[in-house]
């Protein structure tokens, strides 16, 4: 259930608990949000400094995530330099605030050997009537993609993408 490098929950744990939290949110009529995070230009860190330094960045980044979320939030390493956070009883607006808090912590942290780095964030609300975790994760991922497209080091909500799409 634990990612060996970062000490965070792994993807399998996340998937199992996402289903549980979705049912709980539906039962108690609570909102549920997701934050998908990707470290910007992480490949350049590995290429310039080596994989050991890259691993140290992932570990420090994971520590920042843990320090800046609630105990009830579920942080998981999604893969590589991507992370996902499940925020129970959290509206999209509060999910955005949580992502901005993490972004601020990352931007002000000096990572050993590499200095400052940035990350991009995609935030979505979970559709409680859907039985598909994949759909909710895809929405957060689309918002993350939009944050990168807009220049990285941004927090973008899935609802903002829908507005962009309807304007075109």
N, C-alpha and C positions, 0 to 999 in steps of 0.2 A: 504493500500500500504506500510505500515511501520511495521517492526518487533518491537514489543513493548519493548523487552528487550534491543536490541542494538541500536535502532533508525535508522537502515539501511533499505533499501528497502526490501520488502518481495519477496518471490519466484514468486507470481502472477505478481507483478509489473515487475520483471525481465523478465519473459516469454513474457509479452506484449511488452516491450521495445526492447527485443532481436529481435523480428520479425520486428519491425520498423527499427531498426539499420541495420539489414541484408538487407532490401529493399533499404535503403539509401546508404549503401556501394556498393551494386550492381549497383544502378543507377549512382553513381559518380565514379565507378571503384576504390574504396578505400578498403584497407584491414581492417580486423576486427579480434581481438584476444580475447581469454578468458583465465582467470587465475582461476583455482580451488584451494582452500586452505583448509587445514585441520590442526587444532592445534594438535601437536603430544602429545600422551599420556594424552589426556584431561580427560579421565575417572579416571585416578590416582589423578588428581587434585580434582575432585568431591569427590572421596573416602577418600582422606587424609584430605581435608580441609572443605568439605561440599559444598552444592549447592549454598549457598550465595556467597562464595568465587569464586566458578566456574562461577557464573553469573557476578561477578565483573571482572573476567579475560576476559570473552566474551565482556563486555562493553569496557574495556581498549583496547582489541585487535581490536575491531571495530573502536575505535578512531584512532588507529595507521593506519589502512587501509585508513580511510578518510584523514588523514594527508599526506599520501604518494602516492595518485593518483591525477589525474587531475579532475577538476570540471565536465568535460564531461564524465568521466568514471562512469559506473553504478555498484555500490557495493551492493550485496545482501547477506543476510544470507540464505544459501541454506538449512540448517537444522542442528540442534545440534551445533557442533563446526566446521561445514563446511561453507565456504563462496565462492562466485563466483564473479568475476569482468569482466565486458564487457568493452573492450577498443576499442572505435571507432577510425577509421583511424590509426590503429596501426599494424605494421608488426609483425611477430612472433619474430624476433630479438628484437624489441622494447618491445614486451610483456615480453620476457625473462628478459630484463633489468628492467622493472617495477617490476616484481616478485622478482628479486634480491634486488632491493631497499627496498621492503617491508620486505623481509627476513632479511636484515641487520638491519632495524628498530626494528623488533621483537627480534632479537638476542641481541640487545644492550639495550633493555628496561627492567627495573626492575619492575615486576608486584607486586603490594602490596600483602603481605601475602605469595606468592609462589615463588618470585624471578624470575629467568630467565626461559623462556619456548622457545620452538622452534615450527616451523610449516613446513609443506611440501607443495610444489607447483607443479601443473601440468599446462602447458601452451599449447594452441593449436590455430591454425589459423582457422577461420570460412570459410567453403566452401560456397561461395556465391551462387553457382548454386543449392545447395540443399535447399529444403524447410523444412528440418527437423532440428529444434533446438536441438532435442534430440541427433542426431548424433554428432553435434559439442560439446555438453556438455559431451557426452560419451568419446570423444577423450581427452578432458581436464581431465576427471576423470581417464582415463587409464594412462595418464602421471602422475597424482597425485599418483595413485597406485604404479607406477614404482618408484617414489621418495621415498615412504614409504618402498618399497621392497629393495631399495638400502641403507637403513639405516636411513631414515627420515632427516629432516632439509636440504632438497635439493630442487632444482628447476630443473624440467625435462620437456623437450618439447616433444610433441607427435611425432614429426618427428624423434626424437632420439629413440623412441620405435620401430618405423617402421624399422630403421636401425638395431636395435638389432634383431628383428624378421627375417629380411632378411639374417643376418649373420648366423643364426642357421639352 
